[in-house]
Amino acid sequence: MSGHSKWATIKHKKGAADKARAKIFAKVARQLEVAAREGGGDPNSNATLRTMMLKAKAAQMTNDAIDRAIKRGMGEAGGGTYESITYEGYAPGGVGLLVDALTDNRNRTGADVRNIFSKLGGSMAEPGAVSWQFSRKGVVMANGSEDDVMMVALEAGAEDVADDGGTWRVTCSPSSVYDVRDALETAGLEVVSAESTMVSSTTIEVADPDDARKVLRIIDALEDNDDVQDVFGNFDISDELMEAVS
C-alpha cells in the first residue's frame, strides 16, 4: 500500500494526474452510477453513495457531473449496466495485486487484465490467493508534528498513526476517512491524501530496480484500462529507488 501511495504522489507531482483527469472523472462517475443503482440516490441512506460523492468532490468533479451520474444510476438518464469484479495477480518480485473493475462485458475486461499481466511479466492468480491478506481501511496521509497529528486523528476516530517516510499515515475505518481528513484540515494540518483503500497485512520489499520498474509498469497499464477502478498492491519501494525508477 505504501509503495503504491508513493507512486501515486510522484505521478501527481509530475502532472500525470492532471493529464488523466478526464479518465478519473469517467471512473468515478461509473462508481457513482453503480452506487446509486444498488442503494438508491439519497446519500443520507446510502453510505456507499455518500463515500463515492466525497471521492468525486475530492477529485474536483462538479456537482452537475455528480448529479448526472446519480440520475443515470437511478434510471433517469440512460446509463449502462455494470458488474463489480475483483481480479488477483502477481507482479515481478512476488508482489500481490488486487484489481477492482466495473464492467459491462466480463469477457472483455478479464481478457484485458490477463493480457496486461502476461505481457508485462506478471501472472494472474486464483481467487483468494492474494485477497486474503487485504482488508478495507481508510488511510489519510498528513504532514505536521507527531503529537498534533496523533492527537487530532485519534480524537476524530483514527485507529493508528505511523511514520511513512516523513509523512504521517493515519489509519481508520473506511466510513470515517473523510471525518478524519476534515478534522486534520480544521486543525491547520496539511492533508496530502485521503482515501478508502485496501491495506495488506504483509509487505513485500522491492529492492531490485528492474523489478520496481516492472511493478510500476503493470500498475500503470492496469490503471489506464477504462474498466479498472482501483489497483492495490502489497509492495514497498524505498523513496530513493522510487524516485530513480520513476
N, C-alpha and C positions, 0 to 999 in steps of 0.2 A: 504493500500500500504506500509506504513512504517513498519508495523509488518512483512509483507512478506519479505521486504528488509532485515530486521534484521535477520530473519530466514535464508535467503539465505547466508548472510555474515557468520553466525555461522557455517553453514554446510561447507562453503568453508574453514574456519579455521580448521575444524576437518578433512579435506581431502576428504570429501564426493564428492566434485566437481571433484577431480582427478579420483575417482573411477567411476564416471558417465560420464567421458569424451567421451567414445565411444557412449553412448546413446545421449549425447548432439550433437555430430557430426552428428549422423543419423537424428536427428530432424532438425538441421539447414540445412542439405543437402536437406531434403524434402521441406523446406521453399524456398530454392534457386531454386529448380526444379519447384515448382509451380509459383514462381515469374517470372521465365524465360518463362514458357509456356504461362502465361497470358499477359505478357507485352513485350516479346522479350528479346534477350540475350545481348543487349547493355545497360550497366548501365548508360550511359550518357543520354539515352532517357527513361529509366525505373527506376523511383525513388524508387519503391519498391525493385527491384533487387539490386540497389545500397545500400539501407539500409541493406538488408539481407547479402550482401557481407561484409559490415563493421561489422555486427554482427558476421559473420563467422570468420573474421580475429581477432576480439576481443576474440573469443573463441579459438584462436590459431589453426584454421583449415588451412591446407596447401593450397597454390594456386592451386596445381594439383587437390586436392579434390574439391575445389570450381569450377574449370573449368569442372570437370566431372559432377557435379550436374547440372550446367547450360546446358551442352550438352544434358543431359538426358531430361531436360525441353524443349529443342529445338527439341527433337525427333531424335537426332543424335546418342544416345547410350542407347536405351531402355528407362526404367523408367516406373513408374506407373501413374495411373490417380487418382488424389486426389481431394476431395472437402473440402471446409472450413466450419466448423460447430462450433457454439458457444453454449455451454450448460450453464444453470444458476442453482444455487442451494444455499442451506443454510447449514452452519456448526453449531455445537452447539454454544449457546450464541447469536444466531441471526445474525451471521456473513454471509455476502453475498459473494458468489464466482462466478467468471466468468471463464469458462473453454474453451479455444480455441483449436480446434483439426483440423488436416488434416488427412482425412481417405479415404481409397479405399473401405470401407464397412461400410456404415452409421449404419446399424442394429447392427453390432458387437460393434462398438465404443459406440453407445448410450447405449447398454446393459451394457458394461463395466463401463461406467461413473455412470450410475444409481446404479449399484451393489456396487461401492465404496462408494457412498453417503449413501446408505441404511445400509450397513454393519458397517460403522464407525460412525453412529449416526447423519448423516445429512439427507437432503431431496432435491430432485430435485424441481425446481421452474418453473413456466410458463414463456414463453418468454416475456421479458420486465420487469419482477418483480424485477430483480437485475440490469440489464444493464442500466436502465435509469439514475442511479447515477454515471456512469463511463464515462470518456472521455479520448481519446488518448493523451498522453503527453510524452515529452522527460524528463527524470529525470537523473541528474548527481549528484552523491554523492562525495563530495570533502572535504579535510582537509586543514586547513590554517586559517589565521586571517579573521575575518568577512569582514573587509574593502578590503583586497586583493581579496577574493573570489567574493565579490559583484561587485567590480569594473571591474574585468576581465570578469565575467559571463555576466553582463548586457551589456557590450560593445560588447560581442560576440552574443548578441541576446536573452539572457535569459529573462524570464518573471518575475521570483520571486526567491528569495534566503531565505531559512528558516533554523533555527536551528533544527537538528534532533538528539538530544541526544549527542552533541559533534561533530557531523559531519554535514556539510552544505548540505542541499538538494536544488539543483538548478533545477528549472522547466523551460522548454522551449517547443517550438513546436517540434513535432516528427522529422521533417525534419532537424532541426538544432542541434540535440543532440550531434552528433559527432563533429560538428564545435565548440560547447561549450566545449566539452571534450578536444579537441586539444588545444584550447586557454588557458585553465586552465593548462594543462601539459606544454605548451610552456612557461607559466609564472612561472614554477617551483613549482606549487601546486600539491599535491597528489590527484589523482582521484581514488576513491575506486571502483566506478562502473558507467556505462553509458548505458542507455537502453531506448528504446521506449516502454512505458508501459501504462496500463490503470490505471488512478487515480480516486478515488472516491471522490465525493463532501461531503460525510458523513463518519464518522469513528465510529466503534463500539469498545469500550474499553473492552478488555477481561481481567478480574482480577482474575477469578477463575482458579486455576492451572489445575483442571480436564478438564475444557472447553478448556484451552490453549493447553493441550496435544492432545485433540481430534481434534481441528482445524488443528494443525500442522500435525497430523497423516493423516487426509484426504488429505491435500495438498501434502504430500509426496507420498501417494498412487496414486493420480491423475498424478503427475509429472512422476511417474515411468511407466505409461502407454505409449507405443510406439507412439500411435496416438495423445496424448495430447501434444501440443506445449507450451502452457503457461497457468498458473493459476493466477488469480488476485483476491485479497480479500480486503475488506474494514475494516479490523481489525487493532487494535493497541495493542501490548502487551509490558509492561514495560521491560526495559533492564534486570532488576533483575529477573523477572518472566521468561523471555525468556531464560536466562542462566540456571535457575533452572530446567525448563522442557525439555531442550534440551539434 
